[in-house]
Amino acid sequence: MSGLVGWVDFSSRDLERESAVISAMTETLASRGPDGQQVWARANVGLGYRSLAIGSKPTGQQPHVQSTADGQIAVCVTGTPTGLGELGAWLRTKGRGCAPDASPAELIANAYLEGGAQAVVRLTGAFAIVIWDGRSDELTLIRDRFGNQPLYYWVTDAGVIFGSERKALFAHPETEAAVDIDGMRELFSYAGTAGHGIFVGVKQLEAAEILRFNRAGLRREQYWRLTTEEHTDDQAATIRNVRELLSDSVAAQMGDADGVGIMLSGGVDSSAVTALAADALKRNGGGPLRTFTVTFAEHAKNFTPDEVWATPDAPYVKDMVAHVGAEHTDVVLDTADILDPEARRITLAAKDVPSPLGNMNTSLYLLNREVSNHVNAALLGEIADAVFGGFAWVHNPQLAAANTMPWIAMAHYGGGKHGMGGDLLHPDLLAKLELNDYCTAAFESSVAQVEHLDGESDVDRQMRRIGYLHLTRWLETLLAHDESIGMAAGLEARMPFCDHKLVQYVYNTPWAIKSFDGQEKSLLRAAVADLLPESIRTRPKSPYPVTQDPAYGKWLVDGLGAIANDPTSPAAALINQQAVAELRADHSVLDSGMRAWVARANVEMILGLDAWLRQYNVRVEV
C-alpha cells in the first residue's frame, strides 16, 4: 500500500460535488497503487486512495469508514506499519475486538476511537496516516518516526489539500507550481530541512509529527524524537543487542515473505539484511529468498577502481547468493538504458524535484521496474551508513570537523564550490542563493538541538553530532529517494535499519564500540559476522554503482550545451555560460572518481532543473 490524497474545505462548497477534482488528484498516484482506486467524499472532506497489494494478502478497502453514534471516522494509511499484532491485542484489552485479519486501516480507526492519535502512534515501522473525524470535523495527519512515508500538504483559505506526492497537490485547481529563493537554496544544498516542500506553498509533514486541522486552524505536535542517554552495555552485550534488534526488524519487515524480495549489493548492509531474512524464512518454513542486483555491462568487462568505488559488486553478490541459497536475478544495464528519455522523465516525476544523483536515480528506477515484475516489495540495506557511521566523511578528520553538512564538506573536498551541484549556476543567482551560508546555517541549527552527556569525550561529541545530522537531515533526502523511485515502479521499499529502537540504541553507543577494530561499521559487522562469507565481512564500503562509460559524460555535456544554446530553455538564463563552455571543452572530469561524482552532480542538477521547469511548468521567483 500505496498512495493517498485528500481535501478538507470549511467554506460553503460541498466536496461531494467535487469528486472529479479528488479523482484527478488520486490518479496522479497511479504508479503507487496499480491495483485500484477509491474515492470517498462528504460535505467538508474528500479522500482518495491508490492500492498496492503485497503478495496475496488483502489490503482492505480504503478509505476505511467506520460509523459511530455521533458520526463517521474515515482512515487511510500507506507504507508498512509494524506492531499491528500488539495494537490489536491492546484493543482487545479495551473491549474492541478486531478480527485477526483486520486491515491496518481498521485497526487504526479503532485505536483512534479508543485513545485518539496517541493510541495510533503505538504503531512502528513506516507509515503515513490520515484520519477524518466526522464527529468533530477534524483532520489528523500522522507520519512515522523517521519519515519513511511522505505526506505533503498545502493550506488554502478555507482548508487544506494533502497527498503522498507533491504532484497530487498540483492536480488541484487552487494550487500553482512555483519556486522561490528559499526553495532553490533547499534544492542546491541537499539540506534536508524538516517540513520543507521546495515549492512555494507546499509543506511536508515532519517525521514523527501529528498535524490536526479543524475550523479553528492548524495544530502540530511531535510524538517522538531521538534522545541522548547513557550507554551502559559493554561491547559484547552491545553486539548481541544490535543483532537481536536488527533481526526483529528484518523479520517484521519480511512479514509472511509473500511477494517480498531483497535488494542485494554484496556490501555488508544489504548482505546483513539478506542473511537475516533467509534465517527468518528458514525458521518459518518458507523460501526460497528472492534477491536482486543492478550492475552495468561495462563493469563485467573493465571495472576501474577509484577512491569512491573500489570494487565491483558482482563477485560479492555471487558469494552471498551461494551462501544463503537465494533465487537471484541480475539486472544488467548499459549506457543506453540510463540515457532513455522516458526513464529519465519518470525518474524526475517520481521525486517531483531535480536531484544531483542523476544516473543513480535512473538506474534505481530501472532496477525497481524489473524487480516489480517478480515481487511487490523489497527490503533494502539503506541507512545503515547513517546509523553506524559508514560514510567516508565520518572517517576523514577534516570533513568530520567541518562546520557544515558533512556531505557538503565532501562535495567541497571533491572540487565543488557551491552547495550540492550548484557550481554551474549564474554568478548573480549564486550571489542571491548564498548556498554555503545556507548550509552552514542549517548545520548550526541542527547541532544546536543535539543533547550531550556530561563528561562526553570530544570524539563522542563530534560523532553524536554527525549521527544526528545523518538521522535528521540526510534521511530527509535519502528515504524520499528510495521510497519515491520504488513507488514509481509500483514497488514498496522497506528499510529494516530504520527501526526506531535500533537507531536509538546505536545513536547512544560510544564511538569506541562502533569502530572498535578500525573498520567502518565495526559494530554492524560484528553483529552479523557469523551470517556472512569472509569476503563480505571484510569488504570495504562501496557506494551504489554508477556507470564508468565516458559516453555518459559526453552525453551530459551535450545536454548542457543544448540548454546553453537554446534561448527558450527555462534554465538558460540561470546558468554560467563561461563555466559551461569550459566543461564542454574538457569533460574528462566526468568519467570516474570523487571529482566525477561532484562534477556530474553539477551537470545533473542543471539538466534536471531545465526538465523540471518544463515538465511542471514551474514559475521561478528569483
Secondary structure, 3 states (H helix, E strand, C coil): CCEEEEEEECCCCCHHHCHHHHHHHHHCCCCCCECCEEEEEECCEEEEEEECCCCCCCCCCCCEEEEECCEEEEEEEEEEEECHHHHHHHHHHCCCCCCCCCCHHHHHHHHHHHHCHHHHCCCEEEEEEEEEECCCCEEEEEECCCCCCCCEEEECCCEEEEECCHHHHCCCCCCCCEEEHHHHHHHHHCCCCCCECCCCCCEECCCCEEEEEECCEEEEEECCCCCCCCCCCCHHHHHHHHHHHHHHHHHHHHCCCCCEEEECCCCHHHHHHHHHHHHHHHHCCCCCCEEEEEEEHHHHHHCCCCCCCCCCCHHHHHHHHHHHCCEEEEEEECHHHHHCHHHHHHHHHHHCCCCCCCHHHHHHHHHHHHHCCCCCEEECCCCHHHHHCCCHHHHCHHHHCCCCCHHHHHHHHCCCCCCCCCCCECHHHHHHHCHHHHHHHHHHHHHCCCCCCCCCCHHHHHHHHHHHHHHHHHHHHHHHHHHHHHHHCCCEEECHHHCHHHHHHHHCCCHHHHCCCCCCCHHHHHHCHHHCCHHHHCCCCCCCCCCCCHHHHHHHHHHHHHHHCCCCCCCHHHECHHHHHHHHHCCHHHCCCHHHHHHHHHHHHHHHHHHHHHHCCCEEEC
